[in-house]
Amino acid sequence: MSQTVEELAANIALYRRTRAACGLDPDAGRVTVLVHTYLGDDHTTARADALEPMVRYLRSSLLMRSAATAAGQRREDVAAASEEDLDYLFRRAYDRYCDRRALIGTPDSVAPFVAALHRAGVDEIAALVDFGMDRERLRSGLEHLDVLRRRTRERVGVARDTRGQGRETVAPATSAQRRLWLAAQLLENPAAYNETQAVRLRGPLDVEALRAAVDGLVERHAGLRTVFRGEDEAGVVQVVREGLRIPLAVSDARGQDPDEAVAALLSEESHRAYDLAGGPLFTPRLLRLAEDDHVLALGMHHIVTDAHSAALIAGDLRELYTAARAGRPPVFARPAGTTVGAPEPPHDPADLVWWRELLGEKPPVLALPTDRPRGRRVAGRGGAVARSVGRERADRLREWSGQQGVTLFATLCTAWQSVLRRRSGQDAFLLGTTFGRRRPETVDTVGFHVALLPLALSATDAAPLPEAVRATGRALFAAEEHSGVDLDALVAAVHPDPGNPRPLVTVSVDLDRSALAGIELPGLRAEGVAAGTESAPLELALMATHAPDGSLRLRLRYDADLFDAATADGYLAELEERLDAVAAAPGEEPAPSEEAVPCEDAAPGEQAAAPDTATLLREIWESLLGVRGFPDDSNFFDLGGNSIAAIRLVNRVRDTLGVDYPMADFFAEATLRAMTGQLAGGEGPEAPATAAGEDSTAEEAPAPEEPPVVDRAPVSDQQARMIAGHHTMPDPAVWNVPTRITFTGALDPAALRSAVSGVIARHDALRTRFVQEDAPDGPWWQEVVAAGPVPLPVEDLTGLPAGERRSRADALCRADAAVAFELGRPLVPRLRLLRVEEDRWELMFVLHHVCADGWSLSLLLAEIATLYTAAAAGVPHGLPDPAMQAPGYARWQREHHEPGAEAERAAFCARYLDGVPSAVPVPTDRPRPQKLSGHGDTVRGVASGDVRAAVEKLAADLRTTPFAVAAAALGVFLTRLSGEEDTLLSVPYANREGTASESLVAMTSTAVMVRVRLDSANLGETCAELAVRTGAGALGAMAHVLPTARIMQAMRDAGAVSVPDRVPHVLAFQNSVDTDIEIPGLRVEVADLAPPLSRSELCFGLAPRRDAAKGYRTFLEFSTDLWDHTTAHDLLASYTDLLAEFCARPDRPVRELLAERPSLSLPNTGKADAV
């Protein structure tokens, strides 16, 4: 475009006049303008990306002089300039050229230029997109261009409809509308007050009926046709456009990833820049995911809606759609109201007096610590984090709230208050919440009829929880009683900081229902969609939403100029903890007592155990639990203890009494009576006293006999490495393999006990202890003890209140998972069977990794299912005996040891790993400590069946393995994060040689070093080529298996300068692990209950499901010394996304993937040195 918009408008006008003078319809001629176009996510980046291609294009097409002139340079300068000078002149004026002559930026930033062209009389814009941009940017730009096209079509279509209808009703805005209009002017972000609702509709949707329903909705409710203008004399006015039609915009996303398409739609509506004066302020959207799968999204500005309005819209939409499908007119109980001319709620002067007395001369405005300093200007740019409270926990919260005589919202407010109080250090502060202010005349009116009022809350540590929630309930009730206050007068009277765009309230809390998610349309199944905007009118705004399934969705919007996402998520995590504590709280406070309760039925002649020990133990218990006077047989966990407190208790007992109390004994009977009986000697407080005159040296009860040893052998190489790891890790529980098996149905506990006993008897590894000769440097041996009876008592939790059972079961299972094994004792699986509900049972099955690997675990689970089924039916199980046992494997390994072959393998590994860097600079959340503590956590996810199908198809096409594809993608992902193009992965390898090992339960797996290195000599290397090359290297490494320490030594022997001691990044592709088991008559769920520890820095895991359509289970085990939980979730999700992208276009150059950095915010980018 080589003319200004003004020149263009004049030329178009001349063209129309000329057509009229020639007897032609002046409006029938179509004007099309050709404009250079490139759109992206970020305005500055898009401009920078387009600069060089634009310069090359203009130079090659001899248009540089025209473009330099169009960019604002003087014609005489341009005419006299050399080619080099032209280049300089154009670059200097490039932004001006883009502003006035091109569509280069984002859909939002170029929208004013599009509007200017439309006003000039342009009918169509031809976007010149192929001016030298690379293929990927060209494709991405077209997607953003489509967004601009749809928005323009909606705006222009509405404008034309408006011109066709014409009539407007103008009236003063209500006080609520006026306040929100003014608040919107104070924020830089025009999307700050957007609201979105969405619902997924499954089934045969009648799209035309839905179009008609939306048209009827807009026609029925004037609020959806209203815009707002600021006028000099009248102030803010509301303008209702009569006859305005806002059509339903339908987008086709078939063939796209459904989750990504829905997220893109919601993001677009979240960031839509509504024009309050131009409108429309309502945007109905329909996304077609499949023929029978759609998402309906309703976006609007908050000034035309509130929670009550959302319910009205959902209800009316249902009737309108049902009527349209049936071919009948819709039927409504009453006509819809309007805010035009509606009377305002009256203001009682007494309410203002009440609020002024409540808030005082200096209201306690909440001042939270922020990640960045506050400024006087508020942009309103924000983000959002969300979590869910499941139905069972939500029901417990509702039940507990009712027991206290308060609403669920009062309980939510109290929990949120406690989080904010801890974070801010303020005992008293203001917390905003909305109150409805509708008169009877507006009960059926869609519009903004609420007020955000400052709830004055205060608390201290001394306040018991029930009293705290009841105090909140009283505060809410009182505020509701006085919610008719003149809010403008209140703010003017007590505003503590004039000029601040956030008067009085900086943080809010609300509870509502997802009205649209519960809509019932004939022939369709509605599913909730986690919708919501990401703007930030306040610093923090918490919204809890009742979902149709009874769960609660917690969503926190935050000011992104003040808070990081991790900080906001930390607030939500802490709120979840508070709500869990509330749900677990007893209905009544325990009555304090200064003395222990005596045993009322103690027989004469009985006495307590040694008083000194008993007294000391009670003091330890009472000090740790903060409870006094409880009976000796009270359960530790019923008194408020948890697994962490149990560890502290045992540690204090050891420090005070100088004796160890085994954790397993404690969990077997967690009472003071049991502990006192064992540590004080005798049988506890009720042990019979020695009769006078009796010999106090009477023979003591014999200690239980050790089971006999039935086999003894040297340890295998893998067992030796695991024993060394057990003794070097700060917490050896990191080597636990804890599995929780949940049975739903009529379980037969006796049959399960038989199955577990049988599986332990079948496999020596489950009855093995490890002893060392000539410690500390002598060899280790494995000793197998004889099989004995396996106790599996039922711990029945159904006697507990329904709300406490699941949390108690979870605490017991996690405690079992976190207790380390002692290698010198037989490593029999740690077992616990819990009855959680009448038809729900949980079996905790904990192994030490030295006994079993992932392959072994799959064998054990399958055998438990087979043995249980047989025992329950009273028939033989039919399982063959294992072909090999763990001691036999160790002997076989020694017999087949060949030093020459080992030297050859070492030489191969040294060559394969030659030049591999010893450190990869993956960013972390915190600076790296000198030594990692071993503390960690695990996050879990899923990769869809489509992703798995793509991985396996690519592997088949390339004649490589799915593992090679996953490893290559992980290498690219780590390179994205670190910039290091040569990465090393430690990969667990099953290492099963021969058919005999297929039924072996033992630790046979080993780590294989797999290298993922970009080809520096081939910058165009594709994803497919990298996968093939990585797979070939991995197969070579697997054919030359050696212990990691031996490989590192081989590298040093070969002259490597920098060799890592350990490999910090692991890929666990668990294609040998199958935990999907089936038992007739029962629904079985198997879960890995990993303890809060980590064996490496980052361990990415993919586990194929038995049903390929279910895809992969994914997990990331990570060091919490280095990363936060939120970051770990992001890392896992980003890797899964990249894996899908890697497979979607295998012919794509790898370096294009590297250019798309993941959106992770990690402050520390120090080297990920091996530790």
N, C-alpha and C positions, 0 to 999 in steps of 0.2 A: 504494500500500500504506500503510494508515493505522494499522498496529499494529506492535509490535516482533516480532522473530522468536520471542522467548520467548512472547509473547501468542499468536502464530500457532500455535506448537506446542501450547500448551494448548487452543486452540480446535479444532485438528485432532484431538487426542486425545479431546476431548469429542464431536466428531462421530463418531468411530469407535465410542466406547462407546454412543452413542445408537443407531447403526445396529444394533449387537449386541443392545441391549435390545429393539429392535423386530423382532428375528428376521432381520435382514439380515446378509449377509457384511460384516464391518467393513472388510475390505481391498478390497472390490469398488468402493467409492465412490472417485471421482477428484477430487482437490483441485487446482484451478488458481488461481494467484495472478497478478494483473495488476500489472506493474511498469514504471515509466518506464525507457526503455532508449535509450542512445546510446553506441556503442563506436567508438573510433578507434585510431590507431597510438600515440599518446602520451597518457598518463593526464591530465596537467595540461591539455593542449590540449583534450582531449575535454570535460573539466569546464567549461573556459572557454567552449567553443563552445555548450554546452547551457544555460548559465545564463540568458541573456536569453530564449530561446524558452520555457524552463521557467517563468520569472516571468510572461511574457505569457499562457501557457496556464493557469496556476493562477489568475491574476487574472480571466481571461475566463470560466473555468469555476467561479468562486466557491469554489475549493478552497484558497485561500491560507491560511485559518485552520487548516484541517486539516493542511496541509503544514507550516506553521510549528510547530504542536504536535508533529507527527511528527518534526520536525527537532530537537526537544529544548527548545523554549521553554516557559516555564511557562504553564499553561492560563489562569491569571488574567491574565497579561500579554497573551496572545493575545486573550482575550475583550474586554479593554478597549482594544485597539489600534485606531487608525485604519487606513485602507487604506494610507496612506503608511508608517505604522509597521510594518504587517504586511510590506510590501515590504522594509523595512530588516531586520526580525527574520529573515525567511527567507533573505535574502542572507547575513547573518552566520552562519547555521547551515547554509548550503547544502552544504558538504562533509560535514557529519555526516548530512544527509538522504541524500546520495548513498551514503555508506558503509553506511547501515542500511536504506534503503528503496528504492534504485534501482540499476539496472545502468548506471552512467555512468562510463566510464573505458576500460580496454582489456580484452580477453579475459582476460589474466592478472590484472589488478588486481581484477576483479569475481568471479573464480572462487571466492574464499572465501565470498562472500555466496551464490552459487549453491549451494555445498556446505552452507551453514548452512540454506538453505531445504529442501534435500533431507533433511537430518537431521531437520528439523522435521516431515517427513511430506508435503511438497509433491510431487505427481506431475508437475505441468506448470507452466511459467512462460509466461504470455502477455506478450509484450514489446510495450508501448505505445510505438511508435516515432514516431508522427505527432503530435507535440505542438508543431509549429511550426518544425521544422528545415527548412532549405532543401533543395531536391530533390537536389542533388549530395551534401550531407552525409548525407541520408537514404539514398541509394543506397550510399554508402561504408560507412555504419554497418551496413547489412544484410549486407555482405560479412564484416565483423568479427563480426557476430552469428552468422553461419553457422559461423565458426571456433569460437566458444564453444559452439554447439549440438553440433558434432561431438565436441569434447573432452568435453563433459558426457555425451554418449551413450556414449562409450567408457568413461569412468570409472564411470558408473552401471551400464552393462552388465557391466563386470568385477566390480563390487561385488556385483551380483545373482548372477553366476555363482559368486563366492566364497562367498556365503551358501548357495548351493545345494550346494556341494561340501564346504566346511567344514574339512577336515583340513589341518593344517600340520605340517611337520617343522622343528624348531628346533635349530640347532647353532651353536657358536661360529664366528665369521667367521675366515677365514684371515688370516695376517699381511698379505698383499697387500691383501685386501679391507678390513681394518681401517685400513691406512694411507690408502687412497683415501677411505674413509668419513670419516676425520678431516679429510683435506685438503678434502673437500667442505663440511664444517661451517665451515671457516675462511674460505671465500669467500662473498661476498654473493650472487653470481649462481648460482641453482640449476641453471642450464644450463651451468655452466663445464666439466663433464666429459661433455657429450653427445658421441655418436659417430653419424655417419650414413653409410650406404652407399646407392647408387642405381644403377639400370641402366635403360636405355631398351630396351623390347622391341618390335620391329617384326614384324608378322605377326599371324596369327589366334590371339590368346591365349585359352586356355580359363580364364575367370575362376573358374569353380567348382572346377576342378582346382587352381588357385592357392590358393583359399581352403582347400581340403583340405590342400594342401601346408603352408601356414602353420600350420594346426591341428596337423598331424603334427609340425612342427618344434617347436612349443611343448610338445607332449606328450612328445617324445623328449628334449628338453634341459631339465633341471631349472633350469639357470642362467637361462633366460628366464622362469621362474616364481618367481624368488627376489626377496625384498625384504630390507632390512637395518634393524635397530632398535638403538638404544642403550639398554641396560638397566643399572640401577644395579649389580647384583651380577655379572651375566654379561659385562658390557662390551658389545661389538658382537656381535650374533648375525645369522646368515643364516636366513631363514625361507623354506622352499620350500612353495608352495601346491599341494597335490595336486589334480589335475583342473581346474586353472584354464585357461580358454579365453581367448585374446587374439585376437579376430577381425580379419581383414584389413579395414581401412576403405577403401572405394572411393569416390573423388570423380570427378565428371564435369566435365571442362574442355573439352569439345568446343565449338568456336566461339570459344574464347579464344586469345590469342596463346600458342603453345606454350612459348616461352622464358620468358615472364612467368609462366605457370602453374607451370612446373617450378621456377623461382626462388622463387616464393611457397611452394611445398610444402617445398622444402629449407630456406628461412628459418624456416618454422614449426617444423620438426623441430629445427633448430639452436637455437632459443630455447625449446623445450619445457621447462617447469619440472617435472622429475621429482620425485616424492615418494619418497625412498628407503625410508621406512617403509610407505607406502601402496601404492606401485607402481600398475600394472605398470611395469617398467623397460625394456620392449620395445614398440615401436610400429610395426607393419607397415602400410604405406600403399600404395595403388595409385591412380594418376592416369590417367584415360582421356582421352587427347588426341584420338583418333579411333578408329574401329572396329578398326583394325589398328596402333595406336600407343599404347603405354602406358609409364608410368614406375613402376617398383617401388622404393620407398624403405623402408629398414629403419632406424629410429631406435632408439637404446638408450643407456642410461647406461654409461659406461666400466667401471663396477664389475662388469658382467656380461659383458664382452667384451674381447678383445684381437685382435691381428692373426691369430694362429693360429685363434681362434674364428671370425673372419670367413670364413676359408677353410672351416672345418667347416660353417658355416651355408650357404654357397653350394653346397658339394658335396651336403649333405643335402637342400637345397631342390630341387636338380636331380633327385635320385632320387625324392623325394616327388611332385613334379609329374609326372614321367614315369610313375610308377606309377599316379597318379590318372587320368591320361589313358588309360592302357592297361587300367584296371579291375582291377589286380592289387595285392597288398600290396607295400609297399616292401621292398627287400632291402639290409641293411647288413652290412659285414664284422664289426663288433663292436658291442656295445651302447654307448650313450653313457654317459660317466662323470658323476660329480657331485663337487662340492667338499665336500659334507657327509661328514665322516668321513675324507676323503682325507688321507693323511700329508703333512706339510709337507716341502719340500726341506730336507735337513740343512744345518746351518751348521758350517763348519770354522773353529775359532778362528784358524787360520793365515791365513785370508782376511782377517779383521779386522786382524790385524797388518800384512799386506801393504798394505791400503788406508790404514791410519793412517800408515805410513811414506811412502806415495806422496803423501798429501795434506799431511803435515806438521802443525806446530802451528797454522799460520794458512793455511788453504786459500785459494788465489787465486780468490775468487769474481768472476765477470765483472760489471763495472759499466759498462754502456753509457751514453752520453749520451742523455737523453730530452727529448722536447718539453715535458713537464710534470714537476714534481718528484715523487719517490716519496713515498709515505706508509706508515705502519705497517699500515694496513688495505688488503687487496687485494679488489677487487670481483669480478674475474674477467670483467668485461665486455670484449669484444674485437671484433676485426674480422679479416678475412683478405684477402690478396692472392695472386694466383696467376699463374704463367707456365708455358709449356711448352717443353721441349727436344725438338725434332723427332727422328724416328727416326734420321736419318743422324748428327746430332750425338751422340745418345745412343750409337749404335753405335761412333762414334769414341772416346767416353769409355770404353766397355767394353773396346774393343780396346787402348787406351793403358794402362788399368789392368792388364789382363792382361800386357802387356809389362813392367810394373814389378813384377809378382808380387803385386799387391794386388787387393782387391775394388773394385767400383764404389763401394761405400759408403765405403771409405777415401778414395777420391779426392774424393767429395762432402764428407766431413768436412774434408778439407784445404782445399778451396776455401772452405767456410763459415768455417773457422777463420781464413783469411786476411782475409775480409771483416770478421769480428768484431775481429780484431787491429787492422786499420786504423782501425776506428770507435772502438774503446775505448782504443787506445794501449797495451794490455797485451800483452806477449810471451807470458805464461803465464796460463792461466785454465782454469776447469772448464767443460766442455761436456757437457750431459746427453744420454744415449741409453738406449734401453730394451733390456733383456736378458731373454729368455724363461727362466722358472724352472719348467718343468713336469717332473713325475716321470712315469715310464711309465704309472702308473695314471690320469693325467689327460690322456693324449694325445688322447682323443676327447671331452674335456669342454669345453663352452662356459663361459667364465668369465674372470676377470681373473687372469693368471698371469705377470705381468711386473714388473720393477723398473726404475726410472729411476736409473741410476748416473752418478756424475760422472767423466767421462773427462778426465784431466789432460793437457792439450796445451801445447806451447810451441814457438816457432819464432823464427828471426831472419831478417833479410834475406839473410844469407850462405848460407842453406841452399838448395841446388839443388832444383828441383821434384821430380825423382824421389826424392831422399832424403827430402824432406818427406812425400811420400805413403807411402813405406815406413816412416817413423817412426810415422805415424798407424796404419798397418796393424799394427805391432808393439804399439802402445798398445791397440788394439782387441782383439788376440789375448790380451794379458795380462789385460785387464779381463774378458774372457770366461772365462779360466781361473779367475778369482777372483770370478765373479759370484754365487756362493753365499753371499756374506757376509751376516751378520745386519744388514740395513739399518737397523733401529731402533737397534741398538747403535752402528753407525757414525755415524749422525746425532747420537746422544747424545754420542759421544766427540769429534767434530770440528766440530760445528755452530758456525760462527763468529759467528752472530748469533741467540741464543736469542729466541724469540718471533716471528721472521720466518716468515711462512707459506710462503716459498720457500727452504727450507734448501739450501745448497750450490749448487743448480742454478737459474739464472735463464733460461737459453737451452738449447734442445735441438735435436737433429737425428735423423731416423729415415728409413729407406728401407723401403718395403713394396710389396706388390702389391695392385691393386684387384681383390679376389677376386670380388665380385659382378658387376663389369663383364665378367668373362670367363666368366660362367655360360653353359652350353650347354643350352637347353631345346628340345625337339623342335618343329620347324616355326617357330621364332622366330629372329630375328637380334638379338643383344645388342649394344648400343652403350654405351660408357662415358658417364657423366654426372658432371660436375665437382661432386661432392658434398663435404661437409665442414662442420664447425661453425665458428662465428665467436667462440667463447668463448676465454678466455685464462688457463688455469691458470698458465702461465709468462709471462715478459715477451715472449719470442719463441719460437715452436715451429715449426721447419721440418720439413715432411714431404715427402719425394720419393716418388712412386708410379710403379711400372712400369705403363704402360698396355698393354692387349692388343696394340696395334699397334706396340709396341716403343719408343714415345716415353716421355719422363719428364715427369711433372707436378710442378712445384714449387709448394707451397702454404705460405704463411707466416702463421700466426696470431699476432696481436700484442695486447698489452694496450692497449686504446683509451684508458685513463686516463693512459698514459705516452707513447704514440706516435701521430702522425698517420698516416693511410693513405699519404700521399705519402712519408713517411719509411720506412715498411715496404716500400713498393714500390721505394724506392731501394736497400734491402738486397738485394731480389731481383734488381734490375737489375745490381747490382755482382756478385752471385753468378753470374749468367749470363755476365758478362764474364770472371770467373775460370775458369768451366768451359770457355768458348771458348778461353781461353789454354791451358788444360790440354790440350784436344783438339788444338790446333795445335802443341803442343810437340814438338820432335824426340825421337826415341827415345834419342839419346845426346847428351851435352853436347859442344859443340865444344871441341877441344883448344886451349888458349890458346898463343899464340906471340908472341914479342917482335919478330920481324922478318917482313917481308913474304915470301911464298913466291916465290922467283925463277921465272921461266919456264924450265923445264928444257930446252926444245927451241929456245931462242933461238940463231939461227945466229951464227957469228962475224961481226963487222962490224956487228951490229945493236946499237942502244943504246936506252935509255929516252928518253921525251920529256923536255922541259926539266925538270931535276931539281927546281928550286924549285917550279914549279907542281905537278908530280906529288906531291912530298912534302907540300905544303900540302893538296892534295885528299885524299890518303890520311889525313892527320891529321883532316880534317873528317869523313870517312866513319867512321873508327874512333871518334872522339869521340861522334858522334851515335848510332851503333849499339851502342857498348859492346862491340865485337868487334875483335880484332886478328889480323893475320896471314892474312887471307883472300886468295885469288887475285884478280887484277885483273878476271877475267871472271866473278866471282861475282855473281849477281843480287841487287840491293838488297833485294827482298822476301823472297828465300830466306834472307837474313841477319837477318831479323826486322824489316825496315822496313815501314812502311805509308804510306798516302797523306798523313797529317799529317806524318810524318817526312820524306817527300819534299819537302813544301813548306818545311820547316825547312832541309833540306839545300840546296835551291836558294837560299834566302835567305842562308844562311851563305856559300855560294860567292860570291854577289854582294857581300856585305859584305867578304869577305876578298880577293877578286881584283879587285873592281870591274868585273866583267863579268856579263851576264845569260846564264843557261843556260835556254833555252826548256823549259817543263815538258813540252810535247809531245815534244821530242827525248829528254828523260829517260825518259818512259814507253815510247818506241819501243825503247830499249835501256838498261835501268837497270843499267849496270855501270860500275865505276870506269874500266875500260879505255876505254870509249866517251867518257866525260866528259873524261878526260885527253887523249885524242886530239883532241877538238874544241877544248878550251880552251888546250892547250899548243901548238897548231899542228901540222901534219903529220897523221899517221895513228895517233897514239897510241903506246903503249910499243913496238910492233913496227915503227914506221916506219923505213925504211932511212935510214942516215946518209948525209950528203953525202960523196961520195968526195973524197979529197984532190985538189986541183987543179981540181975542178969549179967552175963559176961558181955562186956561191950566190944569184945574182939571176936564176936560170933562171925561165922563164915559169911562173907559177902556173896551176893548173887554173882554167878560167873558171867564174865563179859561174853557177848555174842560171838560165836565162832566165825572166823573168816571162812568164806567158801573155798573149797579146794581149787588149786590151779590145775587146769586140764590141758593146757598147751603153753609153750614158752618159745619165743623166737626173737631174733634181733629185729629192730624196727626197720621199716622200709625207708627209703630216701625221703618220701613225702612225709612220713610220720616224724622223722628226725627234724625236718624243717619246721613242721607244725609245733613240735615240742619246743624248739628254740624260739619260735614266735610267741608261744604261750608265755614264756618266761621273760621276754623282752618288752612286751606291750604293757603300757601302764595299767590297763585293766584287761586281764585275760578273758573277760566275758565277751570281748570282741570276737572270739572264736566260737561262740555259741551259735548253734543253728536252731533257733526257736520256731516251732510251727504250731499254730493254733488251728484245730480242726473243729468246725462247728457242724453239729448234726441237728437237723430239724425233722421231727417226726417221732415215732414210737421207738426210741432206742432201747436195746437190750443191754444194760450195763454188764451183765455177766458174760455175754458174748463178746463185748468189747474187751473186757479183762482177759478173756481167753485169747483173743486175737493179739493183743499187745504182748502177753506172755509168750505166745507162740513165735512172734517175730523176733523177740529178744533171744529166745532159745535157739532159733535157726541161724543166727548170725553172731559169730565170735566177736566181731568188732564192737558189739553192743554190751559186751561183758569183759572188756579189756582194761587193765591198768598198766601204767608205765613205771618202771623202776630203773634206777641208774646204778651201775656197778662202779665202785671206786670214784665216787663223786669228788670234785665237781667235773672232772675231765673224762671220766670213764664212759663206756658205751651204754646206750639205753636199750632196754629189752621190753617187749610186750608180753604180758601174762594174761591168759584167758582163764577166767574163773568159771566154775560150773554154774549151769542155769539153776535158778531157784524160783520159788513162788514170787510173783510180782503183785504187790498190793495195789489196788486201784479203788480206794473208797470214794463214794459219791459225796461231794460237798454240795449240799442242797441249799441254794440261795433263794428258793421260792418263799421262804419264811420272811425274807426282808420285804420292806415296802417296794411296790412295783418300780418306783422311780429310782431305787438304789441298786437294783440287781445288776444291771449291765455295767455300771461304773465299778461296782465291787469286783465283778468278774474280770473286767479289764485290768484293774489294779493288781489282782492276784496273778494274772497271766504275765503281765509286764514285769512283775517282781521275779517270777520264775525265770523269765528270759534274761534278766540282768544279773543273776547270781552265777559266778564263775565256778567251774568244775575244779576239783583237785585231781591232778593226773595220777597221783599215787593210789587213789581209790578206784575200784571198778567203775568205769564210765557208763553205767547203766542209764538209759534215758530218764530224764527227770519228767515225771508224769503228774498230772492233776486232772481230775474229771469233775466238772462243775455242772450242776443242773440250774440253769438260769431262769427258764420258764418251764411250764408243764411239758412242753414239747420241744424245748431247745436246750441242747447240751454242748459243752465246750471241752475238748480234750487238749490239754497243753502237752506237747511232746518236744522236749528239748534235748538236743544232741551236742556233743563237742565235735568240732570240725575234724579233729584227728581221727574220729571214728568213721566219718561218712562225708562224701562230697555230694554234689547236686545229683549225679546219676544215682547214687545210693539212696538218696532221699526219695526219688521217684519210685525205686524198687520197694522201699519200705512202705510207702503209702499204698501202693498197689497191693502189696501182700496183706496189709492190715485190712483192706477192703475185702479181699478174698477170704481171709481167715475169719473175719466177722460174719460174712455171709454164710459160710459153712457152719460155724458154731451156732448161729441163730436158727439154722434149719436142721441142725443135728446130723449133718452128713460129713464125710471126709472132705478135706480141703483140696486134695489132689495136687498140691504144689510139689514139684521135684526138689530134692535137696540142692542147696547151692553147690555149684561145680567147684568153687574155690572159696577159701576163707582168708581173712586178713593175714594171719601168720604164714600161710602157704604162699600168699602173694609176695611177702617179704623174702621168703626163702628163694622163690623163683627169680626174683629180681637180683639177688646175690649170685645165683648160679649163672645168670645170663649177663653178668657184668663183663664187658670187654674193654679194657683200657685203650686199645687201638681205635676202636669205633668211637669211644668218647673223645679221643683227641681229634678225630676227623670231624665230629660234630662241633667241637669247640672252635676249630679252624673255620668252619663254615659260618658259625655265628659271628665270629670276629670280623670276617669279610662282610657279611650282611649288614652289620651294625657299624661299620667303619665310618667315622665322621658324624655319627648321630649326636646331636647336642645333648648335653647333660642337664639342661634346664629349659623349660618352656614358660615364657612370661605370661601365664594366664592371670588376668586381673582378679583380685580378691576384694572382699568387703573390709578386711582388716589387715594391718601389717602382719607379716609372718613372724611367729615366735621362733626362738632359737630351736625349740624342739616341740613337735606337735604332741598334744596331750592324749590323743586317741579318742577324744570326745567327738561324736558325730551324730548324724541322723540320716534318715532315708525318706525321700519323697517318691511318690508313685504316680503312675499315669497309665495311659493306654495309647497305643498306636493302632489306628483303625484297620479293619480288614482290607480296605483299599490300599493302605500304605504297605501292608504285608504282601498283598498281591503284586504291587508294583516292584517291591524289592525282589521277590522270587521270580517274577517275569524277567526283570533285567538280568538277574543272575543266570537264568536259563538261556537267555539270548546270548550272553557273553561266555557261556560255558564256564562259569565260575560259581562261587557259593554265595548264598545270602549273607553269610558272615563277612565275606570280602567286600560286598557292597556297603554293609553297615560300618565296617572298619574304615573304608575310604571316606565315607561321609563324616565319621567322627574326626578323622584327621583333618578334613577341610574345616570342620566346625572349630577345632582347637586352633587351627591356623587363623581363622577369622578372629578369634578372641585374642590371640597372642601376637600375630604377625610372623611367627616362626613357621617356615614352610617345610620343616622336617620334624615330624613328631613321632614319638615312640609310645606304643600301647602295650600294656601287660594284659595278656588274654588267657583266662583259665581254659585249659585244654583237658578233655576227659581222659585221654591217654589210656584207653582200654585196648589192650592187645590180645587178640584171640577170643574165641567164643566163651571160654571158661570165665573170663573177666566180666562178661555181660551180666551175670547173676551175682557178682561180688559186691558185698557191702563193705567198703573200705575207702580210705583216702588215697585215690590213685591219681587224681588230677594234678596238673602242674601248670606253671605259668609259661607261656610262650611270648617272646618279644616280637611284636609285629610293627614294622616301620611303614609309615605313610609319608611319602616324600614327593613333593611336586617336582616335575621335570623342568629344571631351569633352562634346559636347552630347547624345550618345546613349549613356548608360551601358549600355544593353541591346544594343549592337551585337553581332551574332553573328559567328562565325568566317567564315561564308559572305559576309556583307556586307563584312567587312574585306578578304577576298580579292578580291572584285569591285572594290572601291574602289582597292585597291593595284594590281590589274591595269590598271585604266583609267589611272591615273597613270603606270604604267610604259610603256604603249603610247604615251602622249603624249610621254614623255621620249625614247622610241626614234624617234619621228617628228621630233624636234628635236635630233638628235645634234650635240654639240659637244665639243671637247677639254675635259677637266676644268678646266684652267687658265682657259680662256675662260669657262666657266660661273661659276667663282668670281669672275672679274673682272666679269661681268655682275651678280652679286649685290652686289658692292661699288658698282658704278655705280648700282644701284637703291637704295642707301642702307642695305644690311645692315650692322649694327654688328659682328657676330661671324661671320666666314666661315672655315671650315677650309681649310688649305692642301692637305691630303690627306684622303681618306676612309679611316678605319682599318679598316672592316669591309666584306668583299667576299663576294658570293654568286656562285659560278661554276656556273651551271646549263648543263652542257655537252651540250645536246641536238644540237649539230652535230659532236660528237667521237665517232667510232666506231673503237675500236681492236681490235674483234673481227674478226680476219682468218682466212681459211681457205686452206690450200694442200694439194692432194691428196697423200696419203702422209706428211704431217707433222702433228704436233700443235704448234700455235703458241700461245705465251703472250706477251702484250705487257704490259710493266710500266713505269710512269713512275718513274724512279730519281731523284727530286728531290734536289738537293744540300742540305746542312744550312743553308739560308738561307730568308729570308722577305721577300717584297716588300711585305707589309702586316702589320697586327697580327694579324688573324684573317681567313682566307679559307675559308669553308665551300663545299664542292663537292659537286654531285650530277651523276653521269654515267649516263644511262640505258643499260642493256645492250641489245645487239641482240635478245636473247631477253628479252621483257618479263617472263617468269616469274622471271628472275634479278634483277629489281629494278634498283636503282641501285648503282653504285660510289659510295662516299662518301669524302670526305677533308677534313682540316682542316690548312691550312698556317698556322703560328703563329710568333710571335716568341718565341724562347727567352729574350730579355731580360725577358719579362713572365710567361711561363707555363711550368710544368713539363710534361713529357711525359704524366704521369698525368692532370693537369688537362685537357690537350688531349683525351685520350681521353674523359674524362667529358663535356667540352663537346660533342664530336661525337655521342656516344651520346645525351646529353640532348636535343640538337636533333632527332635522328632520332626519338626517342620522342615529342617534342612534335609533330612533323610528323604522325606517325601519329594522335596524340590529336586534333589539329586537324581531321583529315579524318574521324575516326570519328563525330564529332557536330558537324557544321557549323552546326546550329541553336543551339549552346551559346553563351551570352554570352562574349565574349573575356575579360572581367574575371574570370570564374571560372577560366580558365586562368592568369591572372596571379596569382591567390591561391595557386596551387600552386608555390611556389618550388622550383627544382632544388636537390638536396642536394649542393651543391658547397662545399668549404671553401676559401675564398680570403681571405687576410688583408688584402690591400690593396684599398681601394675608391676610390682616387683617380681623378680624371677621366681618361678615355681620350682625352686631347687628341691631335689630329692632329699628326703630326710630319713 
